[in-house]
Every structure is written in C-alpha cells, then in structure tokens.
C-alpha cells in the first residue's frame, strides 16, 4: 500500500483514524523507504535523535526515590540495580526531550518543510492541462474564499504553472500553488486564510527548510513565496505577487 505525503503528515499530526494509523505503522515496520519519508516529514525526529545521541552529556541530574519498584531481593541485587538504571534513563530522556523540544511549527514552517521534499521528478508528471487547472483553482478558491488571480500566476516570468493543491493547517485552508522554474525545479506560492482578526505583516525574507522564502500577511490572509533552494532570487516574482495580493 502506498501512502501520500499528505496522509503521512496527517498521521504525524494525529488526525487519522485508528485503522489508518495501524496500516501506516505496520507498513513502516517492513518498509525502510517509508520510514525514511516519515522521518523526513516529522519536524521533531532530528530533535529526538540528537537527545539520544547526546544523552550522557545533556541529561539533567535527577533525584529518584530510593524504591523504584518492589523487588524481592537484597538492595544490591542485579535486578534492583537494573530497575534503578532503567528508571534513571527514562526520566533523563523525558526531561531532556521536553527541555529541548522546539516550539510548535507555524503554518509557514510546515509548508516549507513539505515543499522541501519536492524534487523535479515530483512535478514533472503532474497534469497541468487547462482543464485540470480549471478544476483545481475552482476548488482552491472555494475553500479559500477569495480569487487566486490565476492570470497573474500564469504570467510570472520564468515559471510554468503546474498545480493548485488544497492543504490544511489547524483547520484553516492552505493552498499550495506549484510551479516549475526554467530548470524544472519546484517553486511554490502558498496562501492561507487566517481570518479578519489576523494582523497585517510586512514582507519578511528567511531561509526555511533550506528554501528561500518571503512571507507577508494582508487583510486576513497569509502569503508565502518559496524558491527552489536557499539562494533563489525571489525579487521579480515577489514584486508581482505583493502587488497582486495586496488586499
């Protein structure tokens, strides 16, 4: 059975039912490639790995009660020492993990993490016919509650429009518009409906998950432009998009 990145992300976020979860867990046990994809999608996997690798140096001092579990033997027996050692390890790992656990990722970080998995082969076979794009944009705009200005997106210099995909972040519709640049590399523009109370934000450039990004917010919507790598020049496309999506 094959699982899409969207399904694996839903599993990591805890939004799948028990049957789907069991199917994924059973598949991961026998499929090393699926496990690798899951680890790549999980933003906390590197943190957990780092904690275990650096545990002797990083683990905090923990005072434990003298009796961890009832054991029918003398205080110096191997069984009692093993129980104490195991308890210390569990508490140390738990304490270190929660101290070093990063803050929850926002929508832009999650979208960039997802986009960073794309390679040219991911988008080369997408159906980008006018009919397919008509359907995709109609559904995306209905979910989003606003126009995506398709004409402006198709006119972006050096980019070939490939797909409009509906994603979700904490129950809010998140639209990912995917392009191929002149070398066939993935490029993306994301829009999320944040609500009328969301503050406007000026354009902020950053490198997220190894991709150059530009993020801003206007009139209840958040926007993000993502390049194909950390050195992508977003200037030309950004000028067009900030003017097109200014309100």
N, C-alpha and C positions, 0 to 999 in steps of 0.2 A: 504494500500500500504506500502511495506517495502522499506527502504532506506539503502543503504550500507554506511559504514563509509567514503568510497571514495566520494560518492555523497554528503554527508553532508559536508565534507571538501571542496568540490568544491563550495557548496553553500556559506560557510563562506568566501571563497576566491573571490566570485563574478564572478565565471566562468560558471555558469549555465544560461540557457535562462529563459525568463520571465515565461513561462509555468511551468517549473520545479520548479522555486522559489515559485510560488504560491501554487503548490501542497505540497511542504515541509511546507510552512507557515500555510496552512490550517490543515495539519496533526498535527503540533506541538500544535495547539490550543486545540486539543482534546486528545492528547496522551502524558501523563506525562513522560513516559519512553523515548519517542523520544526527548522530551525537555531536559531530563537529559543527554542523549547521546550527544545532540547538545552542551550543556553547557560544557561537559567534553572535547569536541573537540575544543572548542573556547578558544584560549590562553588568550583572553582579558576579558573573563567572570569574573574570580576572581578579576581582577582589578576594573571593573565597580562595582561589588558587594561591594568591600572594600571602594570605593569612597562614595557610598550612605550610607553605614553603619557609616562611619566616617565623614560625611559631616559637622556637626556643628563644629568639632574641626579643620578640614582641609581646609574648604572653605576659599579662599582668600578674602580680603576686595575689594569690587568693587564699584566704584563711578558711579552712574547712572544719566542720565539726569532727570530733575525734572518731565517732562512729558513723560511717557512711552507709553500710548495710549490715544487717545482723549476720554474723559468721560464727559457726560452731567450731572454733579453733582458737589457738592461742594468738596473742596480739602480733606476734612476729611471723605468722604463717605466710607462705607464698600467696594463698588465696586472699587474705586480708590486704596484703600489700598490692596485689593486682587490682582489687576493688578500689583502693585509695588512688592508685595511679590512674586508673581509668576515669575516676571522678574528677581528678585534677585536670586531665586532658580535656574532658568535655566542658568543664567550666571555663578553662582557659581559652579554648577555641570559641566558645559562645561569647565570652566577654570581649575578646579581641575582634571578632567579626562585627559586633554591634558598635564598637568604638570606631572601627574603620569603614563601616558601611557608608557609601556615599549618599548624598541627598537624592531624593526621588527625581528621576529624569523628567524634564518638561517635554512639551509636545515637539519642540524644535530638535532637542537632543534625540528623542525617539525616532523622529522622521529621518534625521541624518544617519543614525545608526542603521536603520532599514535601508536607506539609499546606498550606504557604503558597501553593501553586499552585492550591488549590481555590477555586472561586467558587460562588455559589448555584446556577448552572446545572450545575455538576459533579454535584451530588447531587439535583437536583430530579426527575430521571427515573430514579433508582435504584429497583429492585424491592425494596421493603421490606415485602412481604406476609409474613404469619406463616410461610408455607411456605418462602419464600426465606430468611428469617432463621433458621428452624429448621436448614436445611442449612448456612448459613454459620457459625452458632455451633457446630454439631456438629463441623465440620471444624476450626474455630479451636481449640476446646477440646481436640480430639485432638492437634493439633500442639503446643499449649501445655503440655499435661499437667496442667491444672487448670480448674476452673469459672470462667466469666466472669461469674457472677451476673447473668444476663440480666434477671431480675425487677427487681433494683436499678437496672440501667442503664435499663430502660424507664420506671422511676418517677422518674428525675431531673427535677426541676421545670423547665419551660420548654424541654425538649429533646425532639425527636422522633427516635427511633432509626431509622437509615437502612440501615446495613450493618456487617457484621463481615468484614474482609478480612485474608487471610494474607499477610504480607510476610516478609522475612528480613534479618538483619544479621549478617554474618560467620558464616553457617551456623546462627544461632540464630533460632528462630521469633519473629517480631514481629507482634503482632496490632493492627490499627488498627480501632477501633470508631468509626463516623462518625455524627454527629447533625446535625440542622438546628435552629437556635435559632428563637425566635418570629418573627424576620425572615427566616427561610430561609437564614441564613448558616451556613457549615460550622463544626462544633465536633467535637472528637475526643478519644478516650481510647485510649492505647496501652499494651500490656503486652508485655514481652519476657522470655523465660526466660533467666536469666543463669547458673543453676547454684547448687548448695548452698554453694559456697565464696564466693559474692559477698557483700560486706558489706551490712548494712542501712544505709540513709541516711535522714535526716530530710527532711521536705518542703523543697524549695528552689524559690523562685519566680524566674523570669527571663523576659526577652523574647528569643525565638529566632526568627530569620527574620521578624520583625515580628509575632509572635504571643505573647500572654501564655501562659506555661506554668507548671505546677507539677510537680516531678519528685521521686520518692522511690523507695526500694527496701526490700523486706521479704521475708525467707525465700526468697531465690534468684530473686526476680522484680523487675524494674524497671517502674515505672509513670510515666506522664506524661499530664496533662490539658492540652489545648490549646484556647484560646479562638479567637474569630473575628478578633481584631485585638489590638493591643498594649494596649488599655485594657479588655479584657474582665474583668469581675469574676468570678473563679473560686470565690469563697468558699463559696457554697451547695453547688455540685456537689462541691467538694473535700472538704468535711466528710463528705458521704455516702460518697464513694469511699475516703477514707482509713480509715473505719470498716469498710467492706465488704471492702476488700482489705488487711486488717491482718495477714494470716497465711494 
